[in-house]
Amino acid sequence: MTREEHVKFCSLCKNRKLDFQQGYVCKLTNKIADFDISCTHFTPDEVHNIAKPAYTENTYNDNSEGISWKTIGSIVIFILVLVRFIYRMSR
C-alpha cells in the first residue's frame, strides 16, 4: 500500500497520533504504517462510526461490469465523426 492509502486507514483509527515530522503514526508502536492489506492495531474511531476500511487492489476502478455505456457512446460518436470526415475529404 502507498503512504496515502495508509493515511486513509490511520485517519479513521482511534490509535492514531499526529507527529509533525512524519504525519500520522500509531500511538501503540510510534511508527508510521507499514502494513500490506490491513492493520492489526486498527480500532475504529467512534467519531467516524465506521467499520474497518476494506482494501481492494482495484481501488480506482469501481466499474465491475466492464465497459460503461458512456465509453461505448463516446466510441460510436468518434467513429461517426471520423467516417463523416473521411467522406468529406474524399469528395
C-alpha positions, 0 to 999 in steps of 0.5 A, a space after each residue: 500500500 502507498 503512504 496515502 492509502 495508509 493515511 486513509 486507514 490511520 485517519 479513521 483509527 482511534 490509535 492514531 497520533 499526529 507527529 509533525 515530522 512524519 504525519 500520522 503514526 500509531 500511538 501503540 508502536 510510534 511508527 508510521 504504517 507499514 502494513 500490506 492489506 490491513 492493520 492489526 492495531 486498527 480500532 475504529 474511531 467512534 467519531 467516524 462510526 465506521 467499520 474497518 476500511 476494506 482494501 481492494 487492489 482495484 481501488 480506482 476502478 469501481 466499474 465491475 461490469 466492464 465497459 460503461 455505456 458512456 465509453 461505448 457512446 463516446 466510441 460510436 460518436 468518434 467513429 461517426 465523426 471520423 467516417 463523416 470526415 473521411 467522406 468529406 475529404 474524399 469528395 
